């Protein structure tokens, strides 16, 4: 069975450490990794007229990031169902919940000690909305020691 993992990113190679951790911790599960960056939608009519989602996506995702994703796909081929990169447009909890539900997300993984850069003028800090989400959350900033009450990714994905 394929499990869906949502991970915030700023499209830097450093932000892929969460993906690597997820793949190493997945056990026998196949993971569909969805990397996303939050951007607020334009508010002026002029900006909306000239707004192109695809153009912004191409501007934000560089070749080094694409190459690093390809390396992860190849290295962890037995655990990767897919790795996708998306730009999420919105900044409210309700819109984020709909986004997560529409993508059948099983768990949201992040590293709160990793500060994601604002790579666009309208970039939004995802952590405020992530913490309010109803899906299981997994912060990997404590990877050296498992804190009491937290479980590993395999346990969350297997439903045990």
N, C-alpha and C positions, 0 to 999 in steps of 0.2 A: 504494500500500500504506500502511496506517495503522500508525504506530509509537506505542508506549506509553511515556510519560515519567512517572516518579514524582517528585514534588517535595514535600518537607516544608514545612509551613506552620504559622503560629500564627493563621491567619485574620485577618491584618491586611493592609491594602492594600500596605504596604511589602514584605511577603513575596512579593508578586506580581512583583517585579522579576525573579525567576528565570524565571517563566512568560514574561514579555516577551522576555527574552534567548533562551529556547528557541524561541519563535515567530519571532523575527528571524533566528535562526541555522539554522532548519530547512531552508532551501532549498526544494526542490519536495516535500518529504515532508509528509504530513498527520499531525498529531499528536493523539493522545488523551492529554490532560493529566490526571493523577490527583493532586490535592492532598490530602495526608493530615496528620493530627495524631495523635501517639501518646499514648494514655492507658492506664495500667495498669488491669486489671480489678479490681473490688472483691474484697476477700479475706474479708470477714465475711459471714455468712449474711444478716444484716439488710440490709446494703448491697446484696447480690445480689437480695434479694426486691423491693426498691424501685428497682432499677436499670433505666433505660430508655435504650437506645441512641439512639432518635429524639429524646427529650427533651434529652439531652446535646448532640446534634448541633445542634438548634435553638438551644440556649443559647450554643454556641460560635461559630456562624457569624452575623455581624451583617449588616445591610442594606448598609452601605458596601462590605463585602467582596463581597457578591453583585453589587452594581452595578458594581464594578471588574472582576469576572469577565465581566459582560455587555459591558462596553466592550472588553475584550480579544477576546472572541468576535467582536464586530462589526468591530473594526479589523483583525484578522488572520483574517478569514473564510476566506481561501483556504488557510490553514495549519492551522486548527483543525477537527478532526473532532469533538472534545468536550472540555469541561472539567468534571471531576467533583470534588466535595469529599467526603472520607470521614474518619471518625474510626477509627483503627486501635487495636484493643484488644489489648494484650499488651506484654510487655517483654523477650522472649527472642529470641535469634537464630534459633532454629528456627521459631518462630511467624512471625517477620518474613520468613524465606525462603519459607515456605508462602504468605504473603500476596502477596509479589512474584511468585512463580511462578503463582499462581492468576489474577493480573491480567495475565499475559503482558508484564511490564515489559521493555522493551528497554534503557533507561538510567535511572539515578537522577541527577537534577540537584539541586544545592544550592549555597548560598553560605555557606561556613564562617565568613565574617566577619559574617554576619547572625545575631545571637543571637535565637533564637526564644523568645518569652515563654511561661512556664507559665501557660496560661489556665484551667487547672482544677487542683484540688488533686492529682489523680492524673496530670497531664501528665508525659510522659517525654521526655528529651532524645533525639532520633532519631539524632544523629550517631554515637553509639557503635555502633548496630546497622547503620547505613548503611555505615560503613567496613568492617564484617565481611561484608557481602553479596557474593555471587558475581557480581552483575550489573555491567556497566560503570558507572563513577562519573564524574561531571563536576562539578567544583567551579568555579563561575563567579566566584569572588572575585578572580581574576586577569585579568578581562576586558580590561584595558588592554594587557597583554602576554601573549602565548601562551607558556607555559613549555615547555621542551624535553620531549619525550616525550608531550605531551598533544595530543589531536586535537580538532577541532571537532565539534559535534553532528551535522552533516550526514554527516561521515565515519563516525561511530559508527552512525548509522541506516542508511546505505547499505550497510554491511558491507564497505567497501573499506579 
